[in-house]
């Protein structure tokens, strides 16, 4: 049977450890400055186990002389190269004392640096990262997905396990569904449909490699049609913004030379393919210059509750329960109409009730959203607009602490914790550390601070 030893093979392939910034990070901004705060927790996962440490670096000054900072969350590395090393190498060897007119130009230069950094991120590591992504896609979404969506229903319906050929057919049908779903996903930034065609040969090679690694392939070879279906899924997934793989959120904050209000730019990055970055801007987590507000990254539930007066999971539960209640009410109304109305008026009455119910539901949802914005979100944002720098920093730290405290006193894992790094970036003062952890004793390492100040002077 096709499903034989899949889980053992999956555990073997993905048994290596990865570090994940399951974190809470905050950007709070108004016309005066932007405050950034990040905790220090990092989760090491691998072989079915995990360990949490509290010493990760997630917030950095992108420049020693310009008012620009960067935060990272999600995957703690890019192709297994630590983000701390990448960012500091960019700052020291690429940016140096340089500057750009806009924050977007800083981000573009950083992405160009990643593409050209063959020594820092060798081609072998890029290829390994790509191969790991396809393995995860294959075993998690294609194989395990087919087990749940196709094979288990087959067993329930027929009272037996499918043969190998039947399993291949079910797998092929599942791939067709995945392919149709992927057609709806947006391409990564700078990607075109031609990139999918250009990757087809590579996708076919990897599809053949993974399919022939299945135990069942030793008895019956997978068909060319199945290989083609898997390759189609691979080629599209490599170019589409899908929620798979070791994604890193990268947040730039600060000012270009010609910008007088702070800007926040957020991106999602998964790695490299075909000489391009698998990168997409996250406009929902970005902010234009001149705006006031708060953006939370990674673990956002407690911040959302602070801002809106209700947690997102609770709001979703309310919507689900009330939506179900309304559906049941409408169904009962339809049943009553069937009992008392004549055939000519029956359908018209049902349609009127359904339309009225839909209208009432939409209006209630809109009224609730307007109430949350007016009575909660707008009040907080209105207050943020006039906060001085030190209060922006205090608020940013408090938002991270709020999430850490909730994890500490609940039965959830303490994936937010440790020292909180806090920085303020303003046009006049530049990047200022308000709180910053060090892994060493300051009094024993005066040379470090001397070197840092010397670098800063060299870049002025």
SVG drawing of the C-alpha trace seen along z (x, -y; Angstrom):
<svg xmlns="http://www.w3.org/2000/svg" viewBox="-51 -66 91 71">
<polyline fill="none" stroke="black" stroke-width="0.4" points="0.0,0.0 1.2,-3.5 1.0,-4.8 3.4,-2.2 6.2,-3.9 5.4,-7.4 5.6,-8.8 8.9,-7.2 10.3,-8.5 8.9,-12.0 10.5,-12.0 13.8,-10.9 13.9,-13.5 12.9,-16.4 14.7,-15.2 17.3,-18.0 16.9,-20.8 15.7,-24.3 15.5,-27.5 12.2,-29.4 11.6,-32.8 8.1,-32.1 8.1,-35.6 6.3,-38.8 7.6,-41.9 6.1,-45.4 6.4,-48.5 4.6,-51.7 4.9,-54.9 3.8,-58.4 5.1,-61.5 8.0,-61.9 9.5,-58.4 9.0,-54.6 9.6,-52.3 10.6,-48.7 10.6,-46.0 11.4,-42.3 11.6,-39.4 14.5,-36.9 12.8,-33.5 13.9,-31.0 12.4,-27.6 14.7,-24.8 12.7,-22.1 13.7,-18.7 13.0,-15.0 9.7,-15.6 11.1,-17.5 11.6,-21.2 13.6,-23.4 13.1,-27.1 16.1,-29.4 16.0,-33.1 19.0,-34.7 18.1,-35.3 18.9,-38.5 15.9,-39.7 16.2,-43.5 19.2,-45.3 20.4,-48.7 20.7,-48.3 23.1,-51.2 25.5,-52.6 25.0,-56.1 21.5,-56.3 18.1,-56.1 17.2,-52.6 16.4,-49.4 15.4,-45.9 13.5,-43.1 13.2,-39.4 10.7,-36.7 9.7,-33.3 12.6,-31.2 15.8,-32.2 18.0,-31.7 18.0,-31.9 19.1,-28.7 20.5,-27.8 22.7,-30.9 21.8,-32.9 20.0,-36.2 22.3,-38.0 25.3,-37.1 23.6,-38.2 22.4,-41.5 25.7,-42.5 27.6,-41.5 25.4,-43.6 25.8,-46.6 29.6,-46.2 30.5,-45.2 27.8,-46.4 26.0,-49.4 29.0,-50.7 28.3,-54.4 26.0,-54.6 22.4,-55.9 19.4,-56.0 16.6,-58.5 13.8,-56.2 13.4,-53.2 12.2,-51.1 15.6,-51.6 17.3,-50.2 15.1,-47.2 15.8,-46.8 19.6,-47.1 19.4,-44.4 17.5,-42.0 20.1,-42.6 22.9,-41.9 21.2,-38.6 21.1,-37.6 24.7,-38.4 26.1,-37.0 27.4,-33.7 30.1,-33.4 27.8,-34.1 25.0,-31.9 26.6,-29.4 24.6,-27.8 24.7,-24.4 22.8,-25.9 20.3,-27.5 19.7,-24.2 19.4,-22.3 16.8,-24.8 14.8,-24.4 15.0,-20.7 13.8,-20.7 10.9,-22.8 9.9,-20.4 10.3,-17.4 8.0,-19.1 5.5,-19.9 5.6,-16.4 5.3,-14.5 3.0,-16.9 0.7,-18.3 0.7,-15.6 1.2,-12.3 -0.3,-13.1 -2.9,-15.2 -3.9,-12.4 -4.1,-10.0 -6.7,-12.2 -8.6,-13.5 -8.5,-10.4 -7.2,-7.2 -9.1,-7.2 -12.5,-7.9 -11.6,-5.1 -11.0,-2.6 -14.2,-3.7 -16.3,-3.3 -14.8,0.0 -13.8,1.7 -10.3,2.3 -7.0,0.6 -6.4,-0.5 -3.9,1.3 -0.8,-0.5 -2.2,-1.4 -5.4,-2.6 -3.3,-4.6 -1.4,-6.2 -4.7,-7.2 -6.0,-8.7 -2.7,-10.5 -3.0,-11.9 -6.5,-13.2 -5.3,-14.9 -2.5,-16.6 -5.0,-17.8 -6.9,-19.5 -3.7,-21.0 -2.8,-22.3 -6.2,-24.0 -5.9,-25.6 -2.4,-26.9 -3.7,-28.7 -5.5,-31.1 -2.3,-32.0 -0.4,-35.2 3.1,-35.1 6.1,-36.2 7.2,-39.7 9.3,-40.0 8.0,-36.5 6.2,-36.0 4.3,-33.0 7.4,-32.3 9.3,-31.4 6.9,-28.5 7.7,-27.2 11.4,-27.7 11.2,-25.6 9.3,-22.8 12.3,-20.7 13.7,-21.0 10.3,-20.2 10.0,-17.1 13.4,-15.9 12.5,-16.4 9.1,-14.8 10.7,-11.7 13.3,-11.6 10.7,-11.8 8.1,-9.4 10.8,-6.8 11.8,-7.1 8.5,-5.7 8.5,-2.0 5.7,-1.2 7.8,-2.3 9.9,0.8 6.9,2.9 5.1,0.7 6.7,-2.4 4.7,-5.6 3.1,-6.6 4.4,-9.5 1.0,-11.1 1.4,-11.1 5.0,-12.5 3.7,-15.3 0.9,-16.1 3.4,-16.3 5.8,-18.4 3.0,-20.9 2.3,-21.3 6.1,-21.8 6.6,-24.3 3.6,-26.5 4.4,-26.2 8.0,-27.4 6.7,-30.6 3.5,-31.2 3.1,-32.8 2.1,-29.6 2.2,-29.1 4.8,-26.4 8.5,-26.2 10.8,-28.2 9.3,-31.6 11.0,-34.6 9.3,-37.9 11.6,-40.8 10.6,-44.3 12.4,-47.5 11.7,-50.7 13.0,-54.2 13.8,-56.9 15.4,-57.5 17.3,-60.8 14.3,-62.4 11.7,-61.0 10.6,-63.1 8.2,-60.6 9.0,-57.1 8.1,-54.3 7.5,-50.6 8.0,-47.9 7.3,-44.2 8.1,-41.3 7.9,-37.5 11.0,-35.6 11.4,-31.9 14.7,-31.6 16.0,-31.5 14.9,-29.9 16.0,-30.3 18.2,-33.4 15.3,-35.2 14.2,-35.7 11.0,-34.0 9.8,-37.3 6.5,-39.1 5.7,-42.4 3.3,-42.2 1.3,-45.4 -1.0,-44.5 1.9,-44.8 3.5,-47.9 2.8,-51.6 3.4,-54.7 5.1,-57.8 3.0,-60.2 0.6,-57.6 0.2,-56.7 -0.5,-53.2 0.8,-49.9 1.9,-46.7 2.3,-43.4 4.3,-40.5 4.3,-36.8 2.2,-36.1 -0.4,-38.9 -3.4,-37.6 -2.8,-39.7 -2.0,-42.8 -5.2,-42.4 -7.2,-42.0 -5.6,-45.2 -6.4,-47.1 -9.9,-45.8 -11.2,-44.8 -11.8,-41.2 -9.3,-38.4 -9.4,-37.2 -10.1,-33.6 -13.1,-34.6 -14.4,-36.9 -14.2,-34.0 -16.0,-31.8 -18.8,-34.3 -19.2,-34.6 -19.2,-30.8 -21.8,-30.3 -24.1,-33.1 -23.7,-32.2 -24.7,-28.6 -27.7,-29.7 -28.9,-31.9 -28.5,-29.1 -30.6,-26.8 -33.2,-29.5 -33.5,-30.0 -33.6,-26.2 -36.5,-26.0 -38.3,-28.8 -38.0,-27.0 -39.4,-23.9 -42.4,-25.8 -43.1,-27.4 -43.1,-23.9 -45.8,-22.9 -48.1,-25.9 -47.6,-27.5 -48.9,-26.5 -46.5,-25.5 -46.8,-28.8 -45.7,-31.1 -43.3,-28.6 -40.1,-29.4 -40.7,-33.2 -41.2,-33.2 -38.0,-31.1 -36.0,-33.5 -37.3,-36.6 -36.3,-35.0 -32.9,-34.0 -32.2,-37.5 -33.4,-39.2 -31.3,-36.9 -28.2,-37.6 -28.8,-41.3 -29.3,-41.3 -26.1,-39.2 -24.0,-41.5 -25.3,-44.6 -24.6,-43.2 -21.1,-42.3 -20.5,-45.7 -21.9,-47.4 -19.7,-45.3 -16.6,-46.1 -17.5,-49.8 -18.0,-49.7 -14.7,-48.0 -12.9,-50.5 -14.6,-53.6 -14.6,-52.6 -11.3,-50.7 -8.8,-50.9 -9.3,-54.6 -8.9,-55.6 -5.6,-53.8 -4.3,-55.1 -5.4,-58.6 -3.4,-58.4 -0.3,-57.0 -0.3,-60.0 0.7,-62.3 3.0,-60.1 6.6,-61.3 9.5,-59.1 10.0,-57.6 6.4,-56.7 6.4,-55.0 9.3,-52.9 7.5,-52.0 4.3,-51.1 6.2,-48.9 8.0,-47.0 4.7,-46.7 3.0,-45.1 5.7,-42.4 5.5,-41.9 1.8,-41.5 2.2,-38.5 5.0,-37.0 3.0,-37.3 0.0,-35.6 2.2,-32.7 3.7,-32.5 0.5,-32.2 -1.4,-30.0 -0.9,-26.4 0.7,-27.5 4.4,-27.1 6.5,-30.1 7.4,-30.9 7.7,-34.6 10.1,-35.6 13.6,-36.6 15.0,-40.1 13.2,-42.6 15.2,-44.7 13.8,-48.2 14.9,-50.8 13.6,-54.3 14.3,-55.6 13.8,-59.3 14.9,-61.6 17.0,-63.8 18.5,-61.3 18.8,-58.2 18.7,-54.7 18.8,-54.7 18.9,-51.7 16.5,-52.1 17.1,-48.5 19.6,-46.0 20.7,-42.7 24.3,-41.5 25.6,-37.9 28.7,-39.2 29.6,-41.4 30.0,-45.0 32.8,-45.9 35.0,-43.1 34.6,-44.1 35.3,-47.8 37.1,-47.1 33.8,-46.0 32.2,-49.4 35.3,-51.2 35.3,-49.3 31.6,-50.0 32.1,-53.8 35.1,-53.8 33.0,-52.1 30.3,-54.7 32.8,-57.6 34.3,-55.9 30.8,-55.8 30.0,-59.5"/>
</svg>
